Each structure stands twice: as C-alpha cells, then as structure tokens.
Amino acid sequence: KAGAEAVLSPKTVEKALSAIESSKRLAAYTAVDHYVKPEHRVIGIGSGSTVPYVVERIVQQGVEANKDRVFIPTVLALSVSGFQSKELIVESRLNLGDVDQYPVIDVTLDGADEVDRSLNCIKGGGACHLREKVLAEAAKTFILVADYRKNVEYLGTNWQPGVPIEVVPFAYAKVLSNLHNSLGSPNASLRMAVKKAGPVVSDNGNFIIDAPFDQEKMKDPYPIMAQIKMLTGVVEVGLFCHMAEAAYFGNQDGTVTIK
Ligand code: ABF
C-alpha cells in the first residue's frame, strides 16, 4: 500500500535471526576444530555473541581434553558488553585463569565487528576492545570468528558507527577535537548509553568514541590506527591490524569462508 512501511513478519525475523546464529555457530565450531589442539594449554576467550559457540565446542572436546587447560577471559566482571567470557568459562566448568598469570597464550579466539580482505578488523562494538587486544597480542595465534555479515573487502562497508576508540574521560573532548579537526573524522562522537543515560563506560572506567573514516583511509587502516593511538588520552583503538592468523565466517548456506 502506498505510504505504508514495510514490516517484516515475526516468522521472517525469526528465520533471519536463526540464520545468523547458525552462521556464528558454524564459524566458531570450525575454528575450534582447526585451531584448538590437544597440546594447547592456555586459551584466550574473547567477548561478544559468537564466542559462546567457541566455548560450547571446546566443552564438546571433553573433560579429559580440558582438565589441564586454563582459559583466560577478556572480561572479568559484569560490564556493558553483555556476553561475559568469565561467566562462560565458569559456567562451563573450565579452569579460569588470568592474563596476569599467563601472559603468553597458545591461542585466542574472538569475534569481530568487521574483517577486511587482509584480516584487519574493527572490534569494540561491545566496548571491550582494550582487553580483547591484550589477549590477541598475548596469543601465539589469534583467530577471528564471525557470521557472514562481518566479511568485507574494506572496513566500514557494513559497520557504520566507525572505529571504536577508548579514551580516558578527562581527555575525551580533546580527542574528539583532534579527530574532527586533524584526523578526518568530522562525525566522530562519544558513545552514549541507551536512552542517553550518559556516556558508555568501559570495563576500565573509560569512555568510548566512535569515529567513522572514509573508505580511502580504511583501505589500509594501519596508518590511521597509529595516528589515533598517538593522541594523548587514547587508551586503545578498535582497529586490529596484522594480528589475526585466520578468520572464519559462517555463511547462510551452511558453508564456511576461511580467510
Ligand atoms: C567483540 O564482540 C567485540 O570486539 C565486537 O565488538 C563484538 C563482536 O560481537 P559478535 O560476536 O556479537 O558479533 O568481539
């Protein structure tokens, strides 16, 4: 009908959601099968909604396989991101460790907001990217797991909010001004909690800025990542460049794309 809005039926929405969930599970299961080996003793567990399937698959490897392993979570306490790797590990009766005790990790598996053709990725949609980067960098092998929507040629194709940047609260206005006036992100903005209840606060007590950049800059995101990181007040940038060894994407047709 003219002027009427297109409304998806609940059944269509449910089908789309279950296709996404199945894709996440497929990616996670395949990545675990390929990368979590019997000799791995220290395993990093990232955050987000795909990672529970990673843990699910690891648990399926059995009690014997997991009894001498220790699992290091990104998130140690309840926080804004909603999917807590610590709780996942504890609830799954896996051994919990900390990166303080285990600064070298055999393999870390984590989700992403978008992954480009060179395995650079945007992370931090859940405001956890500092801790995620610590576990990625501590790992001998860092693996990404995601559904098909995250698989892109260049960053910023589907992920519209921009690059997440964790900043100390004292410096947020200065960093925003740097991004607007010097680094080419005129629409960078402070991430606000739902219903504008104030800024989102990370697990580390910091604010998050989302900074969109034009695609030219995103074709090779390393230089802009380095420039942002140099700004005083920036704690970490949600661009992970040259870190992942592989990325697994579950597709709607039941196949997995491995980059
Ligand atoms: C974390 O979870 C984040 O860095 C990223 O924002 C998000 C990806 O989540 P999901 O698996 O829910 O798509 O890894």
Residues whose N, C-alpha, C, O or C-beta is under 5 A from the ligand:
A	BS01	ABF	G46 S47 G48 S49 T50 V51 D110 G111 A112 D113 K123 G124 G125 G126
